[in-house]
Amino acid sequence: MAKKSQARTWFLVHSWLALPVWFFLLIICVTGTLATVSQEIIWLANPDVRANKPSDEAQRLTHGQIIEAIDQSAPEVMVRSIRRPDEGHFALNVQVTYPDGSSPTLYVNPYTGAIQGMSPQFDFRQFTRALHGWWLVPFTNGFSWGWYLVSFMGLPMLVSLVTGLVVYKRFWKGFLKPKLRFNQGSRIFWGDFHRLSGIWSIWFIAVISVTGTWFLVQAVLFDNQISISTEGVPPVIARDVVPLAASADAVPRIGLDQAVAIASERIPGLDVSSVALPSYAYGHISISGRGNYPLMFQSVEINPYNGEVDAVRLLSDRSGLEFVTESMRPLHTGDFGGLWVKLIWFVFGLILSMMVLSGLLIWSKRTAKATSALIHKRKPARTTASRLEQTPVNPS
């Protein structure tokens, strides 16, 4: 009996030590849910990031027209890149360089070209993603230990999903006859809620756990200098192709709208979302965007002097392994199909967070009850023993 009681004590100590893990997983789920819609939260809080139409008939400006508008309002800046968010109600993100060397990102109205504001170096979106992804632990030499700690949680989540499906026989009945009892105590309610939310979130838990585990593998591969990429060396314009001129302004270059037209012709159906201008004389105009498969980007490298296409990165250029691994991040964040996909990820992120919370409540109540029972069980035993010691022995 003493050995059984001692084993029970160690089991309870083990259970209480799991409390930080529960809270850690809960915080990961909550911050990940917030990160999914962090850009939309910024849109609600900051008018500068909104793409307000001056009129109902207003049309979006082309990339070339955007640069012309910026040159007129801020001639001292040099445009480095233009990025268009997936949702049309967001302003353009234009990275520029000022004469003092600073390189901020400006919010530019896509209908008027007006500079509406400047993005902070570390905004709410970056904060929530950094807190969720690596707990704000800085990257020094490779991936931070925070990244490893967070991504490792994908493994127990995946194991919990598999074991949950094994434990709850005929779980599919929860889709046809959902059971959530409100009037039979908190333990019954949270137990029903835990099972029901788990059943309805099977697909989401599978996506998050598998992609989270991949982030762990990705860090291990990177930190050990192991690459699975087939992209090759980035192209560089040959020296004899670069034209010579008396000044940089006199160098003949193709227009940005012409470059976008060349890229769209080379990749039919390309939805251009990012245009990067060359940062040095031998660099290309890099144009990228999504196509028929929204989880991955395709890109074109165009010579800015003669308009020749020097490199193309298509979906078909990826290996089977790359096709899977490059789909992991957008699947994890829900950042691939606009606002409605983000809202779906947000709702199921809330359900997953509540499922973890319900599991925490069930576990803590059960553990606290078992601990209380063990304490009360030992107390009478000690009292009886002390009474026997105090009872005088009859010499007769």
C-alpha positions, -999 to 999 in steps of 0.1 A, spaced: 0 0 0 29 23 8 44 17 -26 11 23 -43 6 56 -24 42 67 -33 36 59 -69 4 79 -68 23 109 -54 49 108 -81 22 106 -107 5 137 -93 38 155 -92 43 145 -129 8 158 -137 14 192 -121 47 196 -139 27 193 -172 9 226 -163 35 248 -180 32 227 -212 -6 232 -212 -2 270 -208 26 271 -234 4 253 -260 -26 275 -252 -5 307 -257 8 293 -290 -28 286 -302 -41 320 -291 -12 340 -306 -14 320 -338 -51 328 -341 -44 365 -336 -16 364 -361 -39 351 -388 -60 383 -388 -33 407 -375 -32 425 -408 -69 430 -407 -66 443 -371 -41 469 -383 -65 479 -411 -92 486 -385 -69 505 -363 -48 525 -388 -65 544 -416 -31 547 -434 -33 511 -446 -67 514 -462 -71 516 -500 -98 542 -500 -114 550 -534 -117 587 -543 -149 578 -563 -168 547 -573 -155 549 -608 -118 551 -598 -95 525 -613 -63 512 -598 -31 527 -611 -5 507 -629 29 500 -614 45 526 -637 18 552 -627 25 545 -590 62 553 -594 54 585 -614 30 596 -586 57 589 -559 83 608 -580 60 638 -581 52 638 -543 86 627 -530 112 631 -557 141 625 -533 131 588 -527 141 558 -548 115 531 -552 129 496 -544 98 474 -546 60 475 -548 39 448 -531 2 444 -534 -16 426 -505 -40 399 -514 -70 418 -502 -80 448 -524 -89 470 -495 -53 474 -484 -29 501 -496 2 491 -515 34 485 -496 62 504 -513 97 500 -501 118 531 -508 153 545 -500 159 580 -488 191 600 -494 201 594 -457 202 556 -464 170 547 -445 147 523 -463 111 524 -449 80 509 -463 53 534 -473 16 529 -475 5 541 -510 -31 545 -522 -35 522 -553 -61 546 -568 -43 580 -564 -7 571 -558 -7 593 -526 16 584 -498 -7 578 -468 18 569 -441 49 549 -432 50 514 -418 67 510 -384 98 487 -384 80 463 -361 42 465 -363 14 444 -347 14 419 -375 52 412 -371 48 412 -333 21 385 -332 39 363 -358 72 366 -340 56 359 -306 37 329 -321 65 316 -343 96 319 -321 86 337 -289 105 368 -298 138 350 -293 164 366 -316 180 347 -345 217 348 -340 235 320 -359 207 301 -376 172 295 -362 166 305 -326 158 281 -299 124 297 -296 116 285 -332 126 250 -322 105 251 -290 74 263 -308 77 241 -339 84 210 -317 48 213 -303 36 201 -337 47 166 -328 25 162 -297 -4 178 -315 -1 153 -342 2 124 -318 -28 137 -298 -49 138 -329 -41 102 -338 -46 89 -302 -78 110 -299 -92 93 -330 -83 59 -316 -97 66 -281 -130 80 -293 -146 52 -313 -169 61 -341 -160 97 -338 -178 105 -370 -211 103 -351 -202 137 -337 -209 152 -371 -243 137 -373 -254 139 -337 -234 166 -319 -238 164 -281 -231 194 -258 -248 191 -224 -252 224 -205 -271 213 -174 -250 185 -160 -221 203 -145 -190 220 -157 -170 187 -160 -196 172 -184 -199 204 -204 -162 209 -209 -158 172 -217 -185 174 -244 -170 206 -257 -135 191 -259 -147 161 -278 -170 181 -301 -145 208 -309 -118 181 -316 -141 163 -340 -150 194 -360 -114 205 -361 -98 172 -373 -88 187 -406 -75 219 -391 -55 201 -363 -40 179 -390 -29 209 -411 -15 229 -382 4 199 -366 18 187 -399 30 221 -411 43 229 -376 63 197 -376 77 207 -410 89 240 -396 110 219 -371 124 199 -399 131 230 -419 151 245 -391 172 213 -386 180 212 -424 189 249 -425 211 248 -395 230 218 -409 234 234 -443 212 209 -460 192 222 -490 164 206 -509 160 236 -533 163 231 -571 162 268 -578 199 272 -585 221 304 -586 202 337 -591 209 352 -626 232 381 -630 233 404 -661 266 400 -680 289 430 -679 290 434 -717 251 436 -718 249 466 -694 249 498 -715 273 526 -708 261 562 -704 273 595 -691 250 593 -661 226 568 -645 196 588 -657 207 585 -693 208 547 -692 180 533 -714 156 511 -695 123 495 -702 92 508 -684 78 490 -654 45 484 -670 62 469 -700 81 445 -677 48 435 -660 33 429 -695 63 407 -704 59 387 -672 22 382 -677 28 371 -713 55 346 -702 33 332 -674 -4 332 -685 -27 338 -656 0 353 -634 -16 376 -607 13 400 -601 16 408 -564 52 419 -561 76 439 -583 112 444 -572 134 468 -591 172 461 -595 193 473 -566 225 474 -587 236 477 -623 237 439 -630 204 431 -613 170 422 -628 134 434 -624 119 406 -604 82 401 -608 63 374 -589 27 364 -581 3 335 -577 -13 316 -605 -38 288 -607 -23 271 -576 -26 298 -548 -2 282 -523 29 290 -543 45 319 -562 59 320 -597 85 346 -608 102 361 -638 136 378 -639 136 405 -667 166 424 -680 158 461 -673 177 473 -703 164 452 -732 133 434 -717 147 399 -722 135 372 -698 167 357 -682 150 333 -657 116 319 -650 105 300 -619 73 280 -626 53 255 -606 65 228 -629 101 237 -621 97 225 -585 104 190 -575 77 169 -559 92 175 -524 94 213 -530 58 213 -542 48 200 -508 72 219 -486 66 253 -502 29 248 -496 34 244 -458 37 281 -447 6 294 -465 -14 264 -453 -2 271 -417 -11 308 -418 -41 307 -440 -25 335 -461 -33 323 -496 -70 329 -504 -79 364 -492 -101 375 -463 -125 345 -463 -98 319 -459 -82 340 -431 -116 341 -414 -120 303 -416 -85 299 -401 -93 324 -374 -126 306 -364 -110 272 -363 -80 287 -345 -104 299 -318 -120 265 -317 -86 249 -313 -76 274 -285 -109 266 -267 -102 229 -271 -68 233 -255 -84 254 -227 -111 228 -221 -85 201 -219 -65 222 -195 -96 227 -173 -105 190 -174 -70 180 -166 -65 206 -138 -97 197 -121 -90 160 -123 -55 165 -110 -65 188 -82 -92 164 -71 -68 135 -71 -43 156 -51 -69 166 -26 -80 130 -22 -44 119 -16 -38 145 11 -70 137 29 -62 100 27 -28 105 43 -41 128 70 -63 103 89 -35 77 87 -10 101 103 -36 110 130 -42 74 139 -5 66 141 1 96 164 -28 85 187 -13 50 189 20 65 199 4 86 227 -17 57 241 -1 44 274 8 7 274 -8 -14 302 20 -32 320 -3 -59 331 
